[in-house]
């Protein structure tokens, strides 16, 4: 199985390997405060190279098994610098063919359309090569940037879930959105 590398005009979205670990740790350290309101409380080990060395291996194993595709976003102008994440998790096949989308962007990189470009590439891959029918993406209601990106990419609001995820130490409501692949093809003949 070949690795996933999605190249856009300004970004590259790909699976990480061991050489990327220092840049991944630097991304999370640099953005610790910026990401804190939108993510679960992380253990101290989250910001260490040993943690990310194990996590990169686990991400590749989950991708090979078809469970998830957890990628990192790299700035083409600064090769090797991680500026974000794009994750398709909880991949379910059978009669569902769906997953959850998660993403994060470096605070200093916001407002330039980089996440919209990266997610456009990733969603095309998920609907094309992965042949998923539905991608679900949920966000905290006050995260207006995330809402705008999803709307721009064609996600539709489907509802609201009370106390949906434990974010920053408290249960947060989430707006539930999804995008459906109208070109989905059945592998059953």
N, C-alpha and C positions, 0 to 999 in steps of 0.2 A: 504494500500500500504506500503510494507516494505521499509526501507531506503536502500540506495545504499552504500555498503562498498566493495571496491576492494582492495585486499591484494596481494602485490607482495613480492619479496625476501627482498627488502630494503625499500619499500614505502607502504603507505596506502593512497588510494584516496577515499574520501567520502564526503557526504553532511555534512556541519557543523551544530552544534547545539549551543544553548546559552552558553554552557560551553567553547566553542572554541573562543568566541569573543576576550578575551584578547590576545590570541596567534595570531589571525588574525590581530589585530591592531599592535602587535609587528612586525609581518612579513612586513606589509606595511611601518611602520616607519623605520625599519632596511633597507629596500630596496628602500626607496624613491628616492634616486639619481640613483640607478642602473636601476630602471624601468622607470624613467622619459622620456628617449628618445623613448620609445616604446608604451607609453600610452597617453590617453587624459590628459589634465590639469585637476587636481582633485580639488574640493572645500576643504577648511580646514576641514570641517566636516567629510571628507572621512577617516581621521586618528583618529576618535573618537569611543569609545565603543557604544554610542547611535546610531550612524550611522550603525555600523555593527550588532547591535542587531536587528534593523529594516531590514537590508539587508539579514541577515540569515533567518528571518521569510519569507521575500519576495521570497528568493531563494527556500525555501521549498514549498511555495504556487505555484510558477511557475513550479516546478518539478511535483507536484501533478496534475496540470492542463495540463501537457505535453508540456509546452512552452519552457522549458530549463532544463538543468541539470548543475548547477554551484557547483563544488566541490573544496575541498582543498586537497593539497598534504601534507602528514605527513611523517616525517622520522621515520621509525620503531625503529631505535636505540635510538631515543630521543622522547619517547611517548608524544603526545600532542603538539609538536612543528610544527607549520605550516611552510613549506618550499616552497610552491608554490600553484598554482591554475590550474585547468583544467575545462574548460567550454564548454558545447554544448549549443549554443544559437540559437534563431530564428528557432526553430524546426517547420518545415512545413510538413504536411502530404498530403493527397489527391494524386495527381499524381506526387508528388515530393519526399516525404520521405527523407528529407535532413535537414542539419543544418550547422552552422558555428562552428568551433573549435577555442578556444582561450586558451592561457596558459601563465604562468609566473613562473619563478624559482628564488629562493633566489640566490643572487650573489655569496655567499660563497659555494653554493652547485653545481655550474656549473662544467662541465667537468668530471662528474663521471657517466654519463649515467642514472641519476635518472629520468629526464624528459622523456627519451625514454622508460624507464620501465613503468612510470606512464601513458604515452599516449598509450602504448601498451595495458595496462589493460583497460583503458577508451574506446578506440576504439573497443576493443572486446565486451565490454558491449553495446556500441552504436549500433554496427552491430548485436549483438545477442539479448539481452533482449529488447532493444529499437526498433529493427528491422528497422534501418535506411538504406537507399540505398546509400546515398552520404553524405560525410563529406567534407566541404570546409574549407580550412585554408589559410589565406592570410598573407603576411609579408612584411615589409618594405625591399626593395632590399638590403640595407646595413646590414641587420640583418642576417649575415652568419650562426650564430649558429642555428637560427630558420630554415633556409633553409636546413641545414644538418640534423636536427632532422626529418623534414618532409620527406626528401628524403629517409632517413634510414627506415622510417615507411611505405614507398610505395606511398606517395603522388606524383602526377604528376603535373607539371607546365602546366597551361592552358592558361596563358596570363598575361597581365599586365594592371592594371587600373590606369589611370592618376588621381591624386588628389583624391584618394579613401576615406581616413579617415583623420579626424582632429587629429593629433598626436603631442603632446608637443607644441600645439598652432599653428601648420601650417599644411596645406593640404599636405599629403604625398602620393606618388605613392605606389602601392602594387603589389607584385607578387601574382597571383591567382593560388592556387593549390587545388586539390581534391583527394579523395580516394573513390573508389566505392566498395560496398559490393557485390561481385559476388555470395554470398550465400543468397541474399535477397529473402524473401518469401512473396508472396501476402497473405493477410488475406481474400481476396475475393475468394469464392469457386464457 
